[in-house]
Each structure stands twice: as C-alpha cells, then as structure tokens.
Amino acid sequence: MAKPRTVLVASGDRLFANAASHLLRNRGWDVVGTVNDGLQALAALGRSTASTVLVIGELPRLGPTALARQVRRRWPDIGVVLFGDLSNAPATSVPTDANADTIVEALSAPPPEGTDRQTTRPESLAVLRSLTSRERLVLKLLAEGMSGPDIARQLGVSQHTVRTHMQNLYAKLNAHSKLDVVRFAAQHGLVPGETGEPGQQP
C-alpha cells in the first residue's frame, strides 16, 4: 500500500506556511494543518494523521532540530523535512534554493534510519540558549530540588504556569524525566557543586 501523502507544515512565517501548503496541495498532498511554532507542531502531530512534517525556517519555542528529535523519539515513522541547512538534525534537510520537485521528493522519502540514536546529545549550548529566561530559572530551581508548588510560590505565579514552563523544558531538552532535567542542569553548571559527569550520582 502506498504511503499516505499527508503533511503538516510548520513555519514561523505564516506567508511561507500558506504558500507551501498551496504548492503541496497542487502536487497531490493532503495538508492536514499549518502551525507557526515548534510546540504547536508537536501537539498537532499527536492529533493528526500526518505521515511527514515540513519545517520551514526557524520556529519559536521549539527549534527545528529539537522538534526533529522529539518527532523521531515519539513517532519514528513520521518523516521530518527541514527546509534549510540543518545537517545535524535527525531529519532530511533540503537547501533553501531547492525547487518544488526536490522538496516533494524529500517529503516522499522514508525517515532516516537511526538518526534518533545518533543525535541523542544535541548541540546542548544551543538548546540552552533556546530557553527563555523564565524557563532557565525554572530549570535551575527544579535542579535545586524545588517542587512545582514551591517554584510557583517562589516566582509568584500559578502552578499551571509552572507546569507549562516544565512541559516546554521537557520538550526542548528532549527530557524523559525530572532526572534528565537535573542532569542537564548539572552538566551546564546551573547547580553549584554538581558536574553531571558519568558515573557520579545525580
């Protein structure tokens, strides 16, 4: 059976997203939706029947490389095509001067094998820079052992707001547990006296 030609289009620029959607529909693809940031893309993929996602340029909140890692971990059968020079991402990358035929060919190709395992340690400093100042603060407080309610009181915000920050952190850091978050913080000197080196207790 032929692979369904269903695609989600993600772009921080609505005009690019709309133009790409129009082009793909004319090429026989079923565009199941367009989104304008990385976290929206993750949520949409969880609800849709997309067989692949086309990412055009940078995305707010969750960048293309981090998004590709999340898709490969959660839905390895979904293809990811990045329109831009992001060769380190676990995805198919096409150059910005690629024509429509090249993009459609990339969308039709199967997901790269094993790329999720090869990129489990991303450019972590870039990931750290992608965090908002509030997300970095929540990360530090989590690593210091504070609970969600404690963080909410410390920051003077609701527990719902803290949960939102934590969900964003888990997505951006490709974290599976609080322990993963604490290790990331330790490796980047956000927890005094911790190094996060292999073999040490977290």
N, C-alpha and C positions, 0 to 999 in steps of 0.2 A: 504494500500500500504506500502511495506517495506521502511524503511528509507534508502535513498541513502548512500552507503558506500563510501563516498568521504572524503578525509582528506588532510589537509595542514600540512606539517611537518616543525617545526621551531626549529632550534638548532644553537647555536653559533659555533659548531664544524661541519664542512662540512662532515667529515667522518661519524659521528654519524647520520647526516641527511640522507646521502646516504644509509647507512646500514639499517636504519629504513624504508626508502622508499622501499627498495628492499624486506624487510621482509613483509611489509604490502601488496605490490603488489602480493606476493606469497600467501597471505591469502585472496585474492579476493577484496582488496580495490583499489579504484581509487585514486591515489595520484595526486592531482591537482597542486602540486608545493612544492618546498622546499625553505625556506628562512633562513637567518642567523642572523637576529636581530628582535626585537620586533616591531619596526615601519614598517619594511618591511612586517611583518606578518599582521598587521592591514590593510595596503594598499592592500595586496594580498587577504585578506578575503573580502574586499569591491568589488573586481573584480571577485572573483571565485564563484564556486558553492559548496564549501566545506561544509559538514554537521558537521564536527568537526575539531579541530586542536590539534595536538600532539606537546607539547613543551618539549624539552629535554634539561635539564640543564639551566644554566643562559643564558640570551640573552643581547647583547649590546643594548644600547639606551633606551630600554623599557623592564624591567624585567618581569619574568613570572607572578607574582602576579598582577602587573599593567596591563599587557596585558590581563589577565583573566578578570579583572574588566571592561576594555574597551569593550571586546567582549560581556560580559554579558549585558552591558548597550546598546550597539549598535545593537547586533544581539543575543537576548536571546535564539533563537532556535538553535544556533550553540554550540555544545559541546566543552569543553576545557579539555584536559587531560594533567596533568603535570607529567612528569617522574622525580620524586624526592619527598622529604619530605617537601611539602609546604601546610600544612593542613589549614593554614589561608586564602588561596586563594579561590575565588569563583569558584572552579573547582573540577574535580575529580582528586585525586592525587594517584599515584602508586609509591611504593618504588623502589629504584634503583636496587634492586635484583629481581624485578618482571620478570617472564618469558613472552614469547610471547603471550601465551594464556591469561594471566592476562591483558596485555596491550590491546589486541584486545577486550576483554570483556569490559574494561573501555571505549574504543572508541565507542562501540556499545550502551552503556548506555545513557539514556536521560540526558540532563543537569540538575544539581541540582536545585531544586525549591527554589526560594527566596534568593539565596546566594548573588545576587547583592545588595539586600537591607541590608543584614547583614554586608556587608563589605564596606559600603559607606565611613567609616572613617578608612582608612588603617593604617598600621604602618607608620605614617607620617614622622617620623625621617628617616626611611629607604628610603622613597620616596625622601626626601630632599637630602640624601646622594647620591642618584642615579643621581642627576642633575650634569651636567658638571659645571665647574667654570663659563663659559660664560653664561650658562642657569640661574645659580643663580644670576648673575649680571643683566641679562635681567629681571628676576623676580623682583628683588629689584627696578629697575628703573620703571618698569610697576606699581609697588605698590606705588611708589612715584608720580605717575600721569603723567609720561612722555609718549608721543605718540610714535608710531613706527618710524616716521621720526626723532624725537628728539633723540631717542635711537640710531638710525643709525649714526647720526652726533656725538653723544657723544662717541660712540665706534669706529668711523672711518670705518664703514662697510656699505655695501649696504642695502637698505630696504628689498631686497629679503632675505638677510642673517638673518635679524632681524625677518622676517616673519617665516623663517624656525625654528629659536630658539623658537618663540612663539608657533608654531604648536607642537613642541616637548614638550614644557611646558604643553600645554593643555592636551596632551596625557598622560604624566607621572603623572600629578596632578589629572587626571580624572575631569578636569575643563570643565564647560559648557559655561562659560562667563568670561570676564575680572574681574567681581566682585568676582568670585570664586578664581581667581588667587590672587587678592588683599587680600582676607580673609585668604588664606593660608599663604601669606607673613606676615600678621599681627599676626597670631597665632604663628609664629615662630620667632618673634622679628626682622624681616627684615625691619620693618617700625617703626622708633622711635616714641614713644608716643602712639602706637596703640596696643591693646591687642587682638582684634578679638573675644572678649567674646560675647556669645549670648545675644541679647537684645541691644547691642550697635550699633550705626550707623557705617557702613563700611567706 
